[in-house]
Amino acid sequence: MLLYYFLTFFVLATFCRADSIPIAPAPWNLTVSEAYAFVVAPPPSPAFLPPGFADPLEAPELAPGVILPDSGLIMILRYSASPVDDELIYIPGRWAYNLTDSGLRITRIYVATNASVFNGKDSLSASEHQADFNFTKLADGSQTVTVFPPGDLTNPHFSAKLTPTIGPVPIEVNTALTSDHLTFIQPSIPASPTNPVEVGTTTWKQVLLNIQTETWTATVISGALPGGKIGNGIGYPDIQPLLPIGVSWSGPLIFPAPSIVPNL
């Protein structure tokens, strides 16, 4: 019986990895059709990370360390002209690693396909999991964004209304030319014991994200879950931005090939 289960898992893993999922390691040159970012307060220490900040299997790897008094982010991204799909991201803040190095750390990413899950985990040690996304345009020009567990349209992880206010404002930005503030350092993460698409990694990865745009739009976010919440506190943290207004943009987004850094 044990041999049967081992062979079943091996066949599933081989099929999901080699046959049904296109292998697409970074670098990735992507085109963002819609992106939104909202600043959140970082927790003072890992002990204060909110419930739902990470998948329970990955939380022990993603929590430890020293969190700097910087800022975190809620990010929602949609892509065009790229193999990547919709994404919902939670970045609690920036972790310090020694006297000079620090990096943002993503602890939650939901994506729409298993291909993104596999390649994101494999290339970047990203904490990606598959979810179902629903974007609904409203008559007033706003839209709702709701993210559900796969196949479950009754218990969303996240739901918010996004309302554009000011803009677009012509401000050209290329973050690769301005600073290394968008450096991400991701710990190694364990493989899922039940889902072969959710591969593990054994090395820490570092990458400098490059965002390019010519215009920005101010956007207001409001929670669309009961009680005005954004996250349900289980699959996504029940948090609110420091300010209810953030920015949205479109344009190129480049993930260079990551560098491997010592386990920190």
Secondary structure in CASP SS format (residue, H / E / C, confidence):
PFRMAT SS
TARGET T0000
AUTHOR 0000-0000-0000
METHOD secondary structure of the structure
MODEL  1
M C 1.00
L H 1.00
L H 1.00
Y H 1.00
Y H 1.00
F H 1.00
L H 1.00
T H 1.00
F H 1.00
F H 1.00
V H 1.00
L H 1.00
A H 1.00
T H 1.00
F H 1.00
C H 1.00
R H 1.00
A H 1.00
D H 1.00
S C 1.00
I C 1.00
P C 1.00
I C 1.00
A C 1.00
P C 1.00
A C 1.00
P C 1.00
W E 1.00
N E 1.00
L E 1.00
T E 1.00
V E 1.00
S E 1.00
E E 1.00
A E 1.00
Y E 1.00
A E 1.00
F E 1.00
V E 1.00
V E 1.00
A C 1.00
P C 1.00
P C 1.00
P C 1.00
S C 1.00
P H 1.00
A H 1.00
F H 1.00
L C 1.00
P C 1.00
P C 1.00
G C 1.00
F C 1.00
A C 1.00
D C 1.00
P C 1.00
L C 1.00
E C 1.00
A H 1.00
P H 1.00
E H 1.00
L H 1.00
A C 1.00
P C 1.00
G C 1.00
V E 1.00
I E 1.00
L C 1.00
P C 1.00
D C 1.00
S C 1.00
G E 1.00
L E 1.00
I E 1.00
M E 1.00
I E 1.00
L E 1.00
R E 1.00
Y E 1.00
S E 1.00
A C 1.00
S C 1.00
P C 1.00
V C 1.00
D C 1.00
D C 1.00
E E 1.00
L E 1.00
I E 1.00
Y E 1.00
I E 1.00
P C 1.00
G E 1.00
R E 1.00
W E 1.00
A E 1.00
Y C 1.00
N C 1.00
L C 1.00
T C 1.00
D C 1.00
S E 1.00
G E 1.00
L E 1.00
R E 1.00
I C 1.00
T C 1.00
R E 1.00
I E 1.00
Y E 1.00
V E 1.00
A C 1.00
T C 1.00
N H 1.00
A H 1.00
S H 1.00
V H 1.00
F H 1.00
N H 1.00
G H 1.00
K H 1.00
D H 1.00
S H 1.00
L H 1.00
S C 1.00
A C 1.00
S C 1.00
E E 1.00
H E 1.00
Q E 1.00
A C 1.00
D E 1.00
F E 1.00
N E 1.00
F E 1.00
T E 1.00
K E 1.00
L C 1.00
A C 1.00
D C 1.00
G C 1.00
S C 1.00
Q E 1.00
T E 1.00
V E 1.00
T E 1.00
V E 1.00
F E 1.00
P C 1.00
P C 1.00
G C 1.00
D C 1.00
L C 1.00
T C 1.00
N C 1.00
P C 1.00
H C 1.00
F E 1.00
S E 1.00
A E 1.00
K E 1.00
L E 1.00
T E 1.00
P E 1.00
T C 1.00
I C 1.00
G C 1.00
P C 1.00
V E 1.00
P C 1.00
I C 1.00
E C 1.00
V E 1.00
N E 1.00
T H 1.00
A H 1.00
L H 1.00
T H 1.00
S C 1.00
D C 1.00
H C 1.00
L C 1.00
T E 1.00
F E 1.00
I E 1.00
Q E 1.00
P C 1.00
S C 1.00
I C 1.00
P C 1.00
A C 1.00
S C 1.00
P C 1.00
T C 1.00
N C 1.00
P C 1.00
V C 1.00
E C 1.00
V C 1.00
G C 1.00
T C 1.00
T C 1.00
T C 1.00
W E 1.00
K E 1.00
Q E 1.00
V E 1.00
L E 1.00
L C 1.00
N E 1.00
I E 1.00
Q E 1.00
T E 1.00
E C 1.00
T C 1.00
W E 1.00
T E 1.00
A E 1.00
T E 1.00
V E 1.00
I E 1.00
S E 1.00
G E 1.00
A C 1.00
L E 1.00
P H 1.00
G H 1.00
G H 1.00
K E 1.00
I C 1.00
G E 1.00
N C 1.00
G C 1.00
I C 1.00
G C 1.00
Y C 1.00
P C 1.00
D C 1.00
I C 1.00
Q C 1.00
P C 1.00
L C 1.00
L C 1.00
P C 1.00
I E 1.00
G E 1.00
V E 1.00
S E 1.00
W E 1.00
S E 1.00
G E 1.00
P E 1.00
L E 1.00
I E 1.00
F E 1.00
P C 1.00
A C 1.00
P C 1.00
S E 1.00
I E 1.00
V E 1.00
P C 1.00
N C 1.00
L C 1.00
END
